[in-house]
């Protein structure tokens, strides 16, 4: 089974477990409220989940799970240790010195970091021209950046859509409240308005609770990606001259081997030759 698929499933399980833990804690925590002169005890689960209606149950709660899932995945995959490891320059130069320039694409094919992926592509398509390799590295870094920016764009989408869903619930709750007023001739009992008010306020609460973390996550990781890719470009600029120097040394060593004269065999002693040629 694909390793990436397994990781996504693990992230999803973590997100669902986190949200369910919060809901279970809310179900056992009292939320005191005063109504008609009496103190009524309601749990946070009843106040902020049940009272929100189907919009919370089927739309906003799944969106909150997706937000936690994305935050978990970004925290575990968009890290300096993964995208820009400290030993990448030493790894590339060691491969070149020990196995040669031609082995770079194969040895770096399974790496997911910025510099390793870019150098592997440049070595495979550059044809040994380090000027062309520099352009290929820049293109690869740009493509990798766009892939990560598109990946975190889901958090931006959730951050912008969830307040709209909350506003939709607010409008629905107000409509429900005015319907209750119309059915009672303009003098409804406060309990009849509670349902509409709960839907209006709870859906707005959930929309903001999803939007604020989602937009914060998007901004943090967008900034992190831009910083890491700029540092990766600087690291690639530093490593290219080293690669060119090692390649020149290896070509010079190969040329010396080709031009080295073949050692002549020592002549056979004449006396020994004659003695071996005489009949016994």
C-alpha positions as CSV (number, residue, x, y, z in Angstrom):
1,X,0.0,0.0,0.0
2,X,1.2,3.5,-0.8
3,X,3.1,5.1,2.1
4,X,1.5,8.5,1.5
5,X,-2.0,7.0,1.7
6,X,-1.1,5.4,5.0
7,X,0.2,8.7,6.3
8,X,-3.0,10.5,5.3
9,X,-5.1,7.9,7.1
10,X,-3.0,8.3,10.2
11,X,-3.4,12.1,10.1
12,X,-7.2,11.6,9.6
13,X,-7.4,9.3,12.6
14,X,-5.5,11.8,14.7
15,X,-7.8,14.6,13.7
16,X,-11.0,12.6,14.4
17,X,-9.6,11.5,17.8
18,X,-8.8,15.1,18.7
19,X,-12.3,16.4,17.8
20,X,-14.0,13.5,19.5
21,X,-12.0,14.1,22.6
22,X,-13.1,17.7,22.7
23,X,-16.7,16.6,22.2
24,X,-16.6,14.0,25.0
25,X,-15.0,16.5,27.4
26,X,-17.8,19.0,26.5
27,X,-20.4,16.4,27.1
28,X,-19.3,16.0,30.7
29,X,-18.7,19.7,31.5
30,X,-21.6,21.7,32.8
31,X,-22.5,25.1,31.3
32,X,-24.7,27.0,33.8
33,X,-27.4,29.3,32.5
34,X,-30.2,31.3,34.3
35,X,-33.7,31.0,32.9
36,X,-37.0,32.1,34.6
37,X,-35.2,32.7,37.9
38,X,-33.8,29.2,38.1
39,X,-30.4,27.9,37.4
40,X,-30.3,25.3,34.7
41,X,-27.3,23.1,34.1
42,X,-26.6,22.3,30.4
43,X,-23.4,20.7,29.2
44,X,-21.2,22.4,26.6
45,X,-22.1,19.6,24.2
46,X,-25.7,20.5,24.4
47,X,-25.1,24.3,24.2
48,X,-22.5,24.4,21.4
49,X,-23.3,21.3,19.4
50,X,-26.9,20.0,19.8
51,X,-28.3,23.6,19.8
52,X,-26.6,24.4,16.6
53,X,-28.8,22.1,14.5
54,X,-28.0,20.2,11.3
55,X,-25.7,22.9,10.0
56,X,-23.3,22.2,12.9
57,X,-23.7,18.4,12.8
58,X,-23.3,17.8,9.1
59,X,-21.3,20.8,7.8
60,X,-19.3,22.7,10.4
61,X,-18.2,19.7,12.5
62,X,-16.8,17.8,9.4
63,X,-15.0,21.1,8.5
64,X,-13.5,21.3,11.9
65,X,-12.2,17.7,11.6
66,X,-10.7,18.6,8.2
67,X,-9.0,21.6,9.7
68,X,-7.4,19.6,12.5
69,X,-6.4,17.0,9.9
70,X,-4.7,19.6,7.7
71,X,-3.0,21.2,10.7
72,X,-1.6,17.8,11.8
73,X,-0.4,16.9,8.3
74,X,1.3,20.3,7.8
75,X,3.0,20.2,11.2
76,X,4.5,16.7,10.4
77,X,5.4,17.2,6.7
78,X,6.2,20.9,6.2
79,X,9.3,21.0,8.5
80,X,12.9,22.1,8.1
81,X,14.1,18.7,8.9
82,X,12.3,17.2,6.0
83,X,12.4,20.0,3.4
84,X,15.9,21.3,4.1
85,X,18.0,18.9,6.1
86,X,21.4,20.1,7.3
87,X,23.4,17.3,5.7
88,X,22.1,17.6,2.2
89,X,25.2,19.3,0.8
90,X,27.5,16.7,2.4
91,X,25.3,13.9,1.1
92,X,25.5,15.1,-2.5
93,X,29.2,15.8,-2.5
94,X,29.9,12.4,-0.9
95,X,27.8,10.6,-3.6
96,X,29.7,12.4,-6.3
97,X,33.2,11.6,-4.8
98,X,32.4,8.0,-4.1
99,X,30.2,6.9,-7.0
100,X,30.5,9.7,-9.6
101,X,28.2,12.3,-11.1
102,X,26.2,9.8,-13.1
103,X,24.8,8.2,-9.9
104,X,23.3,11.3,-8.4
105,X,19.8,10.9,-10.0
106,X,19.4,7.3,-8.8
107,X,20.7,8.0,-5.3
108,X,18.6,11.1,-4.8
109,X,15.4,9.8,-6.4
110,X,13.8,8.9,-3.1
111,X,14.4,12.2,-1.4
112,X,11.6,14.7,-0.7
113,X,13.7,17.7,0.3
114,X,14.0,20.8,-1.8
115,X,17.7,20.6,-2.7
116,X,17.9,16.8,-3.2
117,X,14.9,16.8,-5.6
118,X,16.2,19.8,-7.6
119,X,19.7,18.4,-7.9
120,X,18.4,15.0,-8.9
121,X,16.4,16.5,-11.7
122,X,19.2,18.8,-12.8
123,X,21.8,15.9,-12.9
124,X,19.4,13.8,-14.9
125,X,18.5,16.5,-17.5
126,X,21.4,18.9,-17.4
127,X,23.8,16.7,-19.4
128,X,26.8,17.8,-17.3
129,X,26.3,21.5,-18.2
130,X,26.3,23.3,-14.9
131,X,24.8,26.5,-16.4
132,X,21.8,24.5,-17.6
133,X,21.7,22.6,-14.3
134,X,21.4,25.9,-12.4
135,X,18.3,26.8,-14.5
136,X,16.8,23.4,-13.9
137,X,17.3,23.7,-10.1
138,X,15.5,27.0,-10.1
139,X,12.6,25.6,-12.1
140,X,12.4,22.6,-9.8
141,X,12.4,24.8,-6.6
142,X,9.6,26.9,-8.1
143,X,7.6,23.8,-9.0
144,X,8.0,22.3,-5.5
145,X,7.0,25.7,-4.0
146,X,3.8,25.8,-6.0
147,X,2.9,22.2,-5.0
148,X,3.2,23.1,-1.3
149,X,1.4,26.4,-1.7
150,X,-1.5,24.6,-3.4
151,X,-1.4,22.0,-0.6
152,X,-1.9,24.6,2.1
153,X,-4.5,26.5,0.1
154,X,-7.1,24.1,1.5
155,X,-6.7,25.7,4.9
156,X,-7.2,29.1,3.2
157,X,-10.4,27.8,1.6
158,X,-11.8,26.5,4.9
159,X,-10.9,29.7,6.6
160,X,-12.9,31.7,4.1
161,X,-15.8,29.4,3.6
162,X,-16.6,28.5,7.3
163,X,-17.7,32.1,8.2
164,X,-20.0,32.0,5.2
165,X,-21.5,28.8,6.5
166,X,-21.8,30.3,9.9
167,X,-23.6,33.3,8.4
168,X,-25.9,31.0,6.6
169,X,-26.8,29.4,9.9
170,X,-27.3,32.9,11.4
171,X,-29.8,33.8,8.7
172,X,-31.5,30.5,9.1
173,X,-31.8,31.0,12.9
174,X,-33.2,34.6,12.5
175,X,-35.8,33.3,10.0
176,X,-36.8,30.6,12.4
177,X,-37.1,33.1,15.2
178,X,-39.3,35.5,13.1
179,X,-41.5,32.5,12.1
180,X,-42.1,31.7,15.8
181,X,-43.1,35.4,16.4
182,X,-45.5,35.3,13.4
183,X,-47.2,32.1,14.6
184,X,-47.8,33.6,18.1
185,X,-49.1,37.0,16.9
186,X,-46.0,38.9,17.7
187,X,-45.9,37.9,21.4
188,X,-44.0,34.6,21.5
189,X,-42.8,32.9,24.7
190,X,-39.0,33.3,25.1
191,X,-38.6,29.5,25.0
192,X,-40.1,29.6,21.5
193,X,-37.4,32.0,20.3
194,X,-34.6,30.1,22.0
195,X,-34.3,27.6,19.1
196,X,-33.7,30.3,16.4
197,X,-31.3,32.3,18.6
198,X,-29.3,29.1,19.4
199,X,-29.0,28.3,15.7
200,X,-28.0,31.8,14.8
201,X,-25.3,32.2,17.5
202,X,-23.9,28.7,17.7
203,X,-23.4,28.5,13.9
204,X,-21.6,31.8,13.9
205,X,-19.5,30.6,16.8
206,X,-18.5,27.4,14.9
207,X,-17.8,29.4,11.7
208,X,-15.4,31.7,13.5
209,X,-13.8,28.9,15.6
210,X,-12.9,27.1,12.3
211,X,-11.9,30.2,10.3
212,X,-9.5,31.7,12.8
213,X,-7.3,28.6,13.2
214,X,-7.5,27.8,9.5
215,X,-6.4,31.2,8.4
216,X,-3.7,31.3,11.0
217,X,-2.4,27.9,9.9
218,X,-2.3,29.0,6.3
219,X,-0.4,32.2,7.1
220,X,2.2,30.4,9.2
221,X,2.9,27.6,6.7
222,X,2.9,30.0,3.8
223,X,5.6,32.0,5.5
224,X,7.5,28.9,6.4
225,X,7.5,27.6,2.9
226,X,8.8,30.9,1.5
227,X,11.6,31.0,4.0
228,X,12.7,27.4,3.4
229,X,12.6,27.7,-0.4
230,X,14.7,30.9,-0.3
231,X,17.2,29.1,1.9
232,X,17.2,26.1,-0.4
233,X,18.0,28.3,-3.4
234,X,20.9,29.8,-1.5
235,X,22.1,26.3,-0.5
236,X,21.9,25.1,-4.2
237,X,23.9,28.1,-5.2
238,X,26.6,27.1,-2.7
239,X,26.7,23.5,-3.7
240,X,26.9,23.9,-7.5
241,X,30.5,25.2,-7.5
242,X,31.5,22.3,-5.3
243,X,29.8,19.8,-7.7
244,X,31.6,21.5,-10.7
245,X,34.9,21.3,-8.9
246,X,34.5,17.6,-8.1
247,X,33.4,16.9,-11.6
248,X,36.5,18.6,-13.0
249,X,38.7,16.6,-10.7
250,X,37.1,13.3,-11.7
251,X,37.5,14.2,-15.5
252,X,41.1,15.2,-14.9
253,X,41.8,11.9,-13.2
254,X,40.1,9.9,-16.0
255,X,42.2,11.7,-18.6
256,X,45.4,11.0,-16.7
257,X,44.5,7.3,-16.7
258,X,43.9,7.3,-20.4
259,X,47.1,9.1,-21.3
260,X,49.3,7.1,-19.0
261,X,51.8,5.0,-21.1
262,X,51.6,1.3,-21.0
263,X,54.5,-0.3,-19.2
264,X,56.8,-2.3,-21.4
265,X,57.4,-5.9,-20.6
266,X,61.1,-6.6,-19.6
267,X,63.1,-8.4,-22.3
268,X,63.8,-12.1,-21.8
269,X,67.5,-12.9,-21.2
270,X,69.3,-14.0,-24.3
271,X,71.1,-16.9,-22.7
272,X,68.0,-18.3,-21.2
273,X,66.3,-18.0,-24.6
274,X,69.1,-19.8,-26.4
275,X,69.3,-22.5,-23.8
276,X,65.7,-23.2,-24.1
277,X,65.8,-23.3,-27.9
278,X,68.8,-25.9,-28.1
279,X,67.8,-29.5,-28.5
280,X,68.5,-31.8,-25.6
